[in-house]
Amino acid sequence: MRVIVTVIEKITSEAHIDIPDGLNQSAIKQHILDRYNTGEMSTDMNIFQVDFESISARIVKEYSSTKSA
């Protein structure tokens, strides 16, 4: 029997980054988004927490392809 198991988890990552002083809230958001979108922040990301969401299984019918000669 073949079963496909699907596990859904929510992963929370945390990055500690330096942001220039004197930026307003909008500029801070933009700075963080820019770092994330360019991939600069992905190397700083550490998995902080993993929350289990759900698990499900589905039975798959296997078809035998044996032919008589």
FIMAR-754128 format. One record per residue (C-alpha): residue in three letters; x, y, z; residue number from 1. Coordinates in Angstrom, 1 decimal. Layout:
residues N
+------+--------+--------+--------+-----+
| type |   east |  north |     up | seq |
+------+--------+--------+--------+-----+
|  Ala |      X |      Y |      Z | NUM |
...
+------+--------+--------+--------+-----+
END
This chain:
residues 69
+------+--------+--------+--------+-----+
| type |   east |  north |     up | seq |
+------+--------+--------+--------+-----+
|  Met |    0.0 |    0.0 |    0.0 |   1 |
|  Arg |    1.3 |    3.5 |   -0.8 |   2 |
|  Val |    0.2 |    6.4 |    1.3 |   3 |
|  Ile |    0.9 |   10.1 |    0.6 |   4 |
|  Val |    1.4 |   12.0 |    3.9 |   5 |
|  Thr |    1.1 |   15.7 |    4.0 |   6 |
|  Val |    2.4 |   17.7 |    6.9 |   7 |
|  Ile |    1.7 |   21.4 |    7.3 |   8 |
|  Glu |    3.9 |   23.5 |    9.6 |   9 |
|  Lys |    4.1 |   27.2 |   10.2 |  10 |
|  Ile |    7.8 |   28.2 |   10.5 |  11 |
|  Thr |    8.7 |   31.4 |   12.2 |  12 |
|  Ser |   12.1 |   32.8 |   11.4 |  13 |
|  Glu |   13.9 |   35.6 |   13.2 |  14 |
|  Ala |   16.6 |   37.9 |   11.9 |  15 |
|  His |   18.6 |   40.5 |   13.8 |  16 |
|  Ile |   19.6 |   43.3 |   11.5 |  17 |
|  Asp |   21.0 |   46.8 |   11.8 |  18 |
|  Ile |   18.8 |   49.6 |   10.5 |  19 |
|  Pro |   20.1 |   53.2 |   10.1 |  20 |
|  Asp |   19.2 |   55.7 |   12.8 |  21 |
|  Gly |   16.7 |   58.4 |   12.1 |  22 |
|  Leu |   14.3 |   56.5 |    9.8 |  23 |
|  Asn |   10.6 |   56.9 |   10.3 |  24 |
|  Gln |    8.2 |   53.9 |   10.5 |  25 |
|  Ser |    7.5 |   53.9 |    6.8 |  26 |
|  Ala |   11.2 |   54.0 |    5.9 |  27 |
|  Ile |   12.0 |   51.2 |    8.4 |  28 |
|  Lys |    9.3 |   49.0 |    6.8 |  29 |
|  Gln |   10.7 |   49.8 |    3.3 |  30 |
|  His |   14.3 |   49.1 |    4.5 |  31 |
|  Ile |   13.3 |   45.6 |    5.8 |  32 |
|  Leu |   11.3 |   44.8 |    2.7 |  33 |
|  Asp |   14.2 |   45.8 |    0.5 |  34 |
|  Arg |   16.6 |   43.6 |    2.4 |  35 |
|  Tyr |   14.2 |   40.7 |    2.3 |  36 |
|  Asn |   13.3 |   41.1 |   -1.4 |  37 |
|  Thr |   16.9 |   41.2 |   -2.5 |  38 |
|  Gly |   17.7 |   38.1 |   -0.5 |  39 |
|  Glu |   20.2 |   39.9 |    1.7 |  40 |
|  Met |   18.2 |   39.0 |    4.8 |  41 |
|  Ser |   17.6 |   35.3 |    4.0 |  42 |
|  Thr |   21.1 |   34.4 |    5.2 |  43 |
|  Asp |   20.4 |   36.1 |    8.5 |  44 |
|  Met |   17.2 |   34.2 |    9.1 |  45 |
|  Asn |   17.3 |   31.5 |   11.8 |  46 |
|  Ile |   14.4 |   29.2 |   12.4 |  47 |
|  Phe |   12.9 |   30.5 |   15.7 |  48 |
|  Gln |    9.9 |   28.3 |   16.1 |  49 |
|  Val |    8.0 |   25.6 |   14.2 |  50 |
|  Asp |    4.3 |   25.1 |   14.9 |  51 |
|  Phe |    2.6 |   21.9 |   13.8 |  52 |
|  Glu |   -0.6 |   22.8 |   11.9 |  53 |
|  Ser |   -2.0 |   19.5 |   10.5 |  54 |
|  Ile |   -1.2 |   16.1 |    9.1 |  55 |
|  Ser |   -3.2 |   14.1 |    6.6 |  56 |
|  Ala |   -2.8 |   10.8 |    4.7 |  57 |
|  Arg |   -4.2 |    9.6 |    1.4 |  58 |
|  Ile |   -4.1 |    6.0 |    0.2 |  59 |
|  Val |   -3.0 |    5.7 |   -3.4 |  60 |
|  Lys |   -4.0 |    2.7 |   -5.5 |  61 |
|  Glu |   -1.1 |    1.0 |   -7.1 |  62 |
|  Tyr |   -1.6 |   -0.6 |  -10.5 |  63 |
|  Ser |    0.6 |   -3.6 |  -11.4 |  64 |
|  Ser |    1.9 |   -3.5 |  -15.0 |  65 |
|  Thr |    2.6 |   -7.2 |  -15.3 |  66 |
|  Lys |    1.8 |   -8.6 |  -18.7 |  67 |
|  Ser |    1.9 |  -12.2 |  -19.8 |  68 |
|  Ala |    4.1 |  -13.0 |  -22.8 |  69 |
+------+--------+--------+--------+-----+
END
